[in-house]
Amino acid sequence: MKNFFWAIVLISQFSQPVRATVWPDSTGKPADSLRRVQLNEIVITASRVPESILKSPVSIELLDSRQIQLSAQPSYFDAIENLKGVQLLTSSMGFKVYNTRGFANPTNVRFVQLVDGIDNQAPHIGAPIANALAPPDLDIQRVEIVPGAASALYGLNALNGLAQLITKDPFSSPGLSFSQKTGVNHLNDPRISAKAYSETSVRYARTVGSRFAFKVNLTYQRGYDWIASDATDLNPNANTSLGLTGASNPGSDLVNKYGDESPNRQTLTLNGKKYVVSRTGYFENETTDLSLRNLRGDAAVFWRIRPSLTISYQYKAATLDNVYQRTNRFRLDNYMLDQHSLTLESPSVHVRVYRTHENTGDSYNIRSMAENIDRSFKTNSQWFSDFSSQFSASTAAGQAVNDALQSARSTADAGRPEPGSVVFNDQVAKLRTINNWDVGAALQVKSWMYHAEGQVEPTRVLWAGFRQKTGISLLAGLDYRRYVVFPDGNYFINPDRTSNDLIYDKTGGFVQVSRSFFGEQLKLSGSLRVDKNRYFDAKVNPRISAVFTPVEDHAVRVSYQTGYRFPSLFEAFSNVNSGGVKRIGGLKIMSQGIFEQSYFRNSIDAFQAAINTDVNTNKLSSTQAIQKNKELLKSNTYTYLKPEQVNSIELGYRGLFFDRKLYIDVDFYYNVYHNFIAQVEANIPKGSNPDSLAYYLADRNQQDRYRLWTNSKTTVYNYGSGVGVRYSAGRDWVFSGNASLAQLARSDQGDGLEEAFNTPKWITNISISNPAIYQNVGFSITYKYQSAFLWQSSLAAGIVPAIKTFDAQISYTVPTSNRVFGPLSFKVGGTNLLNRPYTTFTAGPSVGGFYYTTVVLAILASN
């Protein structure tokens, strides 16, 4: 608790009186948020129409304003982590990614994030940039999470789940409100001193007469990021035949050190033996700015043409400076997103069009930055030549091998730019402008996404008579989406040359039918969705479900559905020069000829390792070792991309007990995945003489390296279950908890290319809260446990240790009867309260304690 005490002292130096969300009611009395669980609370995401949680045909997790107010997390976006079945991946302090039900990835193209029905993804990667375009705390009404496949209604990429962030209506929530969060992190961090955090928000909403309203939000966030500094060796066996392991391994590849990867290694023949040697490289925090800055805002106007018909226009924009992760780690710098949307809404008709624009600004690839700083002062050929010469000279002078290796590295590194030096900083400034990762580091992408959709529920108004006679409800929708990318020549090209821009589009539609039987006790629903992409045949996504409510407050549900995911823009069309490796999209138009001529990199690595072993320990010549081991080489058997698919069945139960004080929600699911979209590494020999193929592949300099998007041949089965419990013990005490199990069941082939499961077996959250433990003082405390699990990715693989953390908050509200000012509220809290650093995935940053205060003030509207 010493960390928490000093955090409060530090926070007090930065605190300013302003505001977050008003969580007491208008009288200033704390809201009784969880004592009475209402299964009739209305949600919209599970079925795209308003319905009670009780009647939802699939699992849905709700985070409403009352739960947000009681959360020990500093924001609603952080509080999502404590919902049942949700896995959080922290790429950086300002970039958090959610996933449900397995197969997680820091850039999660299988999980969709909507804001009031609008997809807020970054177009070029097909996944959301965390909360860059998300609403602020002041404007959030509730969050709805649908775990598992939602493709039958939403299409898109909703194979693993869907998050819907729903904002406040300015007609019902007018007024001016302010929020100031002030915090501190990196306490007792041996790498750096404590750093301050600040987040300032303002929301203003007003009605003009009875028909017009508008709202404006603005948020500015700044701080210092978590540091990724894992020094685990990913290439520990490179020189085992020479007895060089651990710190003595000259071919090491440290997780968060960049510039020592495979393209930056060579096999050197020294004194008749083969040594694998890598260049020195730089750690992440030596090569990049870790400051966090995020400015985002939105403005919207609403016109109620009639009481039941509203048209609205909204503009959102954000600039972002922080770190994020894909296949490599990236620094987003002056990264910009903006979005225009126009919506027409009535009880039975919903039409929306929007456009999202993305500009990566001055962003860069951290790995490419590190390896090209190394190359900037000395080419690979010169560096390895200097290394070899000095090693030979040192051993001839009688030095031991380990000492000679150190001398060789020191000599080869002579003149190498030191982090923070003028030469180093000049190289950073230069490389971040060069849009070719073989020689530079810039990420220069400009992309657009256009989306139009319409939804009609004819039986609500137009065919109300039909619904009354038959009991049948109908819902139908259509959508069209187009991605447009300006070809930058490195990240994307236009392969068909039909226009200046690269264009990728999709059309889809769905129909949903539902009917209740036996006096509303049984509700049956069925939906069918069809999506078509110009590069693929039409794909059909059905969903059927049944909800049985034998008595009030108890319901059992069962559903079956399929989901398809078309390849994202990046998976389909990427064309990246990345440190000697060419990353190519999996469409035939991009990769024809490469699949057919290439050899698996893992077989080439095994071939080269076997050669080294035979030369070093069996005293064979290089030619003899090549001939002996050439059968290890395997040609690439994968081919062009296809959509991936999941088939899913789910069972669930919701109910209330003990005079509605105990709420229980249980679910079980079983999934079958086909055609996982993943990457295969394969190299093509540069020479054309078939008799010399093994010699080409024995030499790193005689082959072209590729990383290709393709599909796994494995069918993968996984299952899981979750239980959530909330109990109101009286006097405003609430005890809640959830536990979720996710398990990889089996795979029919295990070809090694299936997407990694990357999910802990157990995630558990336990909370105690009381919004009014003493007068206007409230508190909550949450314990989180996440079991250790295996993480596998192209960047790094390893065991992610178990997570055990405490989060807590204490709040105080100053009530008021003033007609101008609402209540003033204060919140002091901490996450990872005991400051025990953890990571959420291998190669990710180390997350320590974060301690904060939030001050909230509302000014009531008067029209």
C-alpha angles and dihedrals in degrees: 000000000000089000091054092050093052090044091059090049091051094044091054089062092060103035122122126184109248134107156282127176120329103242102170117076122257092277092058093248112132112257117251091234109172106014091096116038111203114207087185092066107128123244129174109190104076095060103010089244130083112273139148120266087241092061096043108127094214137032114289128176118207126203106185130184092266093055091045090053092053096043119115088216117099094238143015089252090058092043091063086076091072096056118109114279097002119136118199123210114193112202090167140337090275098038118064123163128198130210138172134201101011144293095086126186132177088239098045109196090168095063121069126209119199130184110204087336095312119120109233098192125138101251100222095055099031094228135093120270090231110258097336092120097021121119119261124252091260093062102039117111100176145324124233120197122194107193116209132011118355098162094114090073105018104032102188111101099312098138098123101029150302134245120201117194110198120197133206122275110238090215091062099027109042125156144080120282136175132200132189122185117187123181149151136224138174092059111170089001108154091207098056144004123261114288130210124233128200134181121179122187137178130186126188123182128170140171122223107205115318099303108045132061139158139187136195129196129188128178131177120190128183136167144115120285132239113263125242106208107145108157097189112137113242092188102046097145098052094109104020091122086065094044091246108138138143114010089354093063107110091192097057122147108199116204100238097025112095129203095046097083127118097283088054096054133084136185107237125195105221122174090343096308131100118240125185106219129182130196117256103252131183134266117247097251089052094058106037143051110248098193116125122220128164126170114181137160146156140202126199137179125200130198120191100207087181130357089266099035123070133173120195140180124202134184123194130182137174140178118201136194114179144092126283136172137230123140084326134019115266136196110221107208123175086350109170135198128176133173137194120196136178121193134186113193137182133149092271106022129053124177125175137172126181143165128208122198124196130191118176091204113187096348122141146188108257094205093050089047092055098045094045093049085056091049093044094074097035133010120237092251092052094044095051090044091053090046092052094047094050093045091053092047093048096048090045087055089055101260118151116252095253092050091045091052091052092048090048092052093047091051094046090048094051107130093017111152112257118223111263095019122125091248091050094048091047090054091050090052091049099044095048088065097051111093099205119081092207088070105006142026110227122136103205112171129151114186141162134202122200120192132179125178140167131192129187131186100192096178092061096069116343096045097027090131091056090052092049092051099043104021089229121139120199130199126177136174144177132198140180125197130187129186118201123189130184104228107240095184095239110050097025137013129180103245099187096047091215093133140358092261130058110243127196121171145171137197126200146158142183143201124204126192125187137173136176125222138191096027096315093310094116124039120187122192135179132180136181126197129186124194128184131193124185091240097047140045119258114283124211123214116189128184128187124181144171130201118193118195107181093173136005115286096019127089138166121200136190129180142172124198145155129219134198129196123199114212114273120246091261094047091049104040112016116139105178130167100209117176097308093324121101113214109205131189116245101236115112090240088062106037108027110142095017097080091047097052103036136098126215112266092218089058090048090050090050090047093051093045090052090051091052092049093049093048095044102040108016095042094231121152118249091254092051091048092050093051092046095052105032091105087072090073113101125192119231112269098183126097145187125332126275129181115272122234141202130194112200138184122189136187125189148165135202126185150150127227140180099034091322093301096115120059122190127185120181130177139176127189140181122197135191117197127198131186098009109203107234141139130266123196114220133162132210120214112239094220125074100210105109092204090060097046094108091050091052092050092047089062119066090208094056099063139065114231124220138180108200131192110231142136130276115240090216126101108217127203124198136167139185148165139209139195128195125190133184124179128187107208097184131260087064094295113145126187116190139167145157138197129194132192122203119180135175102226104190146305126229097222111004094211091174094243099086113116111269115256091225093178133122116242092228133032116177133178126185122184140181119192144166122179092200110029089148121009104299097349119107136173145182135191128192131192118201127194124185120176123232116266144176116265119198127181139140089259098051144336130208147113115297106215121235118274122225114173142159123213122186142170139186119201136190129191126202104210121216139187091196112131092216105042126049123210119303113229134193128196127187118185151139139215120212082016096188090052096234105157118230139170127223095207139006112279090018124121126275108254115211134175119312119195124189150167125213124197120191132190129175128197110203119233122244117191 
